[in-house]
């Protein structure tokens, strides 16, 4: 590991940022409200998306920004909490958080820390080292995050501002803001889904894949995992690696998907311009993508398959959950299976009303079901429940004129998928952050356009010095008519 290499890289990155620093003038007017400062932007979430958005705003000279994250420093995002794969799912060549600055790229960081040969031999980036990279980038570009800050409420105020209420370090505080960005992760437009039937079990007998799980306590136990996605397989693998006596994975589908549509969409035309499509074609793309589903990555599947005590049950939805005589029984179309612990990997549900920060106005946010009626045979209740966003990630009004403040709330979450093909993942950062930040700077400029006009009229800094006439060489005369 090279400390000197990282130091040299940091200096190079700062030099590159200076080279690309035009225009350098800050242009947004600072504000106060009832004696308190007003932030131009409050970003909820300090993971990779929140940091990248703050960095992009900084480069646009919007610097009066606050970032609030509910986790302690170093634990932002999923990478070393509930993400349980060994490596990222994306190719190592992925870009995004560095915003096009070569010396801030993950490759530059990796080679400075581990050497060029290490990068050349690397398959995919380990998730814990991705987290290390994000922390390094945040430090180098000067992004400050307020940690242990859980946002509990966003209150629209009468004068067009927002009061962002949060529990910060155990105390209730508020931040005033002109614009809000929700960079709250994959679950940021809803909640993790645990079917009601599992809630009949004692709480110590089940957990969702998004929760902390004591895998060591599952050694010698029989574990059932519900779901056929990557996360379900990840959790099954960790249980097996911790010595579970048997792991059964139950999948509703009769066959696992083998083709990943998320790999297909990774080209500039789609990622940059999907948002420019008409609603009908957006809908068809999304029903196709959602219908194809995603397979578990090959290495994740192999991680489970190498264990003889791993069993997959296809075409096996859970019909009932029974708790009897201190034993869990799962009923499927093929009979009942006993287990000691259940890991629920049934994903998430889009439901804006489930978000405490949106509770005041979730019912006024337009959903796809409010704006688009698909042709017969193309119905999807799932897609219809997603928020219908602007081309810059802004919430829109369910009833025009009823909630104009919504244009100042930006949703950079999985909820943006049908509107912008953006799931707030790494692959989309390069394109999504640019769109979102343009939306914020547009709102800030338009809001102050009259002030800028008056400032232009009052502008009086001279650029031409006529005194050169008086200093002309002998024998040279000038005349101004």
N, C-alpha and C positions, 0 to 999 in steps of 0.2 A: 504494500500500500504506500502511495507516494503523497506525503503532505506537501512537499515542495511542488509537485505537479499540480495539485489542487489550488495552491496559492497562485501559481503562475496562470492557471486557467481563470481564476477569479479576476486577476488583473486584466487579462485579455478580454474577458466578458465586459468589464466596465469600460474598457477602451472602445469596444464595438458599440456599446450603448451610447457613448459620447458621439461617436461617428454618425449615428443614426438619430441624433437628438433633435433634429429640426422638425417643426418649429418648437422653440424651447419655452415660449412665454405661457405662463398660466393664465387662463382666460375666464374662469368661472368665478363669479362674485361670491365672496363669503357672506354668510347670513347668521343672524342671531334670532332667537324666538323666545320671548319671555325671559331674557337674560341667559339663555342656554345656546351653545353653538349648534348649528344645523349642518349635518353631513350632507354632501352632495349625493353620496351613495352609501348605503349600508348593505353589506354582503352577508347573508346568513349562510355560513358554511365555509370552513377554512381548509378544505381538502384541495385536491388538484384543480378542480374547476374554480373554486373561490380565489385561489392564489393566482391562477392564470388570468382571470377576469380583472383582478386588482392590478396585476402587472400591465395588462393591456390598457387599462384606464390611466395608469401612471404615464405610459408612453404617449397618451393623448393629452397629457398635462391636466388630468383630473385627479388631484392628489388628496382631496378632502374626503377620504374614504375610510370607513370602519369595517372590519371583518370580525364577526362573532362566530365562535365555534363551541359546541357543547362539550367537546372532549378535551382532556389535558393535552399539552403540547407533545407532539410526536405521535399521537394516537388519532389524528384527524383522518377521516376516510376509513375505508374498510381494510386496508392492506395488512395491518398487523392486529386487527381485532377479529372480525368474523370472516374475512377472506381466508380460505383454508386450502387453496391450491398452492403448489410449490412456486409457480411462476405466473407472470401475466399471461393472458390469453392472446394478446396482440403480438405481432412480430416485433422484434427488438428494434427495427428501423422506424417505429412509430415516432411521430413528432407531435408537438402541440404546446406543452407548458412553456417551452423556450421562446415561443412567438417568433420563430425564424432567426434567432440569434445563434449562430453556430456554436459559440463557446459556452452557451447555456444548454446545449442539447444533452440528452442522456448519454449519447455515444462519447462526446467530448469528456463528460464527467467520468464515465467508466474508464476510458483510456488513461485519463490523468490519475485515476486512483489505482487501477489494476494493470494497466499496460495495454498496448495495441494487440498483442497476441491473445490476451484474455478476451477482448472483444471479438476477435476473429473466430475464436472457438466457442463463443457463447451461443446457445440455442435461443432461449428466451430469458427475459429479465426476471430474476427472483423478486417476489413481491416485497420482501422486507428491504431489499436494496433499492427498489423503486421508491419506497417511502423515504429512504435515506437521501436519494437524489432530490425528491421534492423539498425536503427540509433544507438541503444545501442551496437549491435555487431560490427558495424563499428568503434565505439569509443574504445571498449575494445581491439580489435586486432590491432588498430593503423593504420587504412586505412584513407588516406587523399584524398579528392575529391576537385578538382577545380570546383566550381559552377559558374553559370551564364556564362558558356563557351560553346557556340554553334559552333560546328565544321562545317566549310563551304566548306572545300576542303582538299583532301589528295593528295599530289603531290609526285609521285615517282621521286627520284633523280638519277642521273647517277651512283652514287657510291653504289647503293643498299640500300640507306636509304630512309626515307619518311619525307617530311615536312608536318606537320599537321597544317593547318591554321584554326584559330578559332577567334570568337568575344568573348573576355573575359572582362566582366565588361564594355562593350561599346568600347573597343579598339581591333584592329586587332593584333593578336600575332601568333607566330608559335612555334611548338614543334617538334624537330627532333626525329625520332624513327627508330628502327630496325624492329620492328614488330607492327602491328596494330590489335586490337581486337574491333570489332563492337558489342557492347552490348546495342543496341539501341531499344530494345523492340520489341513488336509484329509487329510494322510497319517498322522495321529496314531494310527490303528488298523491300520496296515499298512505298505505300501511302494509306491513307484512301480513300475509294471509295465513291464519291458522283456522281451519274449518272448526265449526262449533263442536263437532262430535269429539274432538280431541280434548276439549276443555272439560269434559266429564272426568278426565283422569286426574289423579293427584298432580299438583304442579311439578313435583320432583320427578315425575315419570315421563315428561315430554319437554321438548324445546324446539323452537324454530331455528333454522340454520343461521339466522341473523343474530342469535343470542350467544352469550358466553355459555360454553358447555364444558363440564369437567370430564374430559375424555378418559383420564386416568381411572376415574370411578367406574367406567364401563368395562374395564378389564374383566374377562371371565363372564360377562353378561351377554344376553341375547338382545341385539339391537335391530329395530326396524326403522328403515328410512323411507319416507313417503315422497315420491317425485322422481322424475327422470332427467332433470336438468343437470347442468354442470355442478351447481352448488350441492345438490343431493349426492352426487357421486363423490365430490370433495369430502363431504362429511362422513360418508360411508368409508372412504379410504382412511381418514384419520381414526375412526373407531377401530377399524381393522388393525391399523398400525399400533394402536394402544392396547391390543390384546383382547378385543371383543371375542367371545366364544363363537358367535355367528352373527352375520349381518345379512338381513333380507331387505332388498330394495324393491318397493312396489310401484309399478308404473301403470297409469291408466291406458296408455297407448298399447296397441298390440305389437308394435315394432318401434324401436328407437329410431329417431331421424338420423340420417347419415350425412346430410348436406347442411352446411351452415350458411344461411343467407347473409349473415353479417360479414362474411369474407367477400361475398359478391359486391356488396355496396361500397367497398373501400376503394372508390376512385373519385377523382376530383369533381367530375361532372355531377355525380349524384350527391355527394356530400355538400358541395357548395350551392347547388341549384335546385335541389329537391323542393326547397321552400318556395321556389318560383312557379311550381306546377299549379294547375287548377285543382280544386278540391276533389273532383272525380278521380283524377289520376293519382293523387296522393292516397286516396282511399283504397284504390286497387293495388297500389304498391304495398300498402301496409297490411291489407288483408292477406296478400300473398306471403309477405314476410312472416306475419304472425302465424299463418296457417302452416308454413314449413317448419316452424319451431327451430330449435338449435340442438345439435347433438352434444354430449359431453366431449371435451377435447380428447384426442387419442391417448395422450399421456395420462390423463385423469382416469379414463376407462381402464387402461393397462394397470394403473396403480391399484385398482380394486381387483381386477381379473386375476392377478397373480396369487390371490389368496383362495385356497380351496374352500374356505368357510364363508365365501361370498356368494349370494344367490340372488338372481334377478327374477322377478315375477312380472311378466308382461301381461297386458290385458287384465290387470288386477286392481281396479279402483277399490278403495276402502268403503264398504257399504255400512259398516257399523264398528264402533269401538266399545269394547266391553271391559269393565273393571270388576273382577270377581275373585274373591279369595286371595287378595294381594297379587293378582296376576292380570297383565294386560292381554287381551285377545283382540286381534284384528280380523274382521270378517270381510272376505272377498268372494267373488263369484265361484271360487274354487274351494271354499271352506274357511275354517278359522285357523289362524296362526298365533301362537303365543310369543310374547317377548317381555323383556324387562324394562326397556326404555325406547321411546319413539322420538325420532328426529324428523320434524316436519319441514320438507323442502318444497312447499307448494307455491313459492314465489310471493308476489305482492299484488295488491288490488289498488287500482287508481280510484281514489276517493278524496276529493279536496276537503270535504267536511271532516275528515279524520285528522286533518292537520291543525293543531291548536293555534299556530301562527296565522292561519287563514280563517279561523272560526267566525270572525266578525262579518266577513263578506264573501265566503265561499259560495253562497247561494246566488250571488250576483255575477259570478264568473261564467262566461259562455263555455259550453261544452260542444264537442263535435255533434252531438245529437240535437243541439239547438240550432246549428248552422247548416247541416248537410243531411239530406235524406237520400240514402243509397238506392239504387235500382233494386227491384225484387231479386232475391237470391244473393245479394251482396251484403245483407244485414250483418252487423256485428255489435252486440251490446257492449262488448269490451272496448272496442274503438270508440263507440259513441260516448263512453264515460270519460274520455280524455279531454283535457282543456283545449279549447280552440284558440291558438296563439297567433299573434301577429308575426310577420316575417322577421321581427327582432326579439322574439321570445316574450312579448308583453301579453299579459292577460287581457282579454277583451270582455266587453259588457254583454251579459245575457239580454238585457233590455237597453237599447241605445239611449244614452243620456242619463241612465239611472246611477251609474258609478264611474264617472269620468276619471277618477283617481287611479283606476286599474291600469291605465297606460304607463303608470310609473312603477308597476310591479312586474318584474321580469322573472320568468320561471325557467331556470337552467337545470332541469331535472328530467327524469325519464318521461314525465308527462309531455315533453316536447316532441316525442317521437312521431306521432301522426302529422303534426304541423310542419316540422322541420327536419325529420329524419335524424334527430339528435337525442341520444339517450343519456347524454352527459358522460359518455365514456371517453376513453383516451383517444380513440380513433377520430372522434368528431371535434376534439378541442380546437384543432387548427382552423376549422371553418366556423364553428359555432361561436367561439369567443369573439371573433371579428364581427359577426352579425350583431351579437348582443351589445357590444360596446358601441357600435355605430348607432344603435337605438338609444342608448343612454346619452351619448354626446349630442345627438339630434335633439332630444327633449331638453337638455340643458341649454343648448344654443337658442332654440326657438323660444324657450321661456324667457330668455334675456335679450332677445333680438332688438327690442326697442331701446334697451339700455346700451347695447352695442352701437346702435345708430347714433344715439346722443353722444356717446364717447367719441365716435368718429367725427361728428360735427365739432366737438370741442378739441379735437386733436390739433396740437399746435407745435409739435417738435420740429424745428427747422432742419432740413436736410441739405439745402443749397446755401452756400455762403457767398454773397455778392461782393465781399470785401476784396476779392482777388482783383477787381478792377483797379482798386487803389494801389495795389502792389505790382502793377504792370511794369515791365522793363522800360528804361528810358527810351524815348522815341516812339513808343507805342501808345496810341490813343484809342479809347473806346467811347462809344456813344450809345446811349440807351434812348430810343425814341419814345 
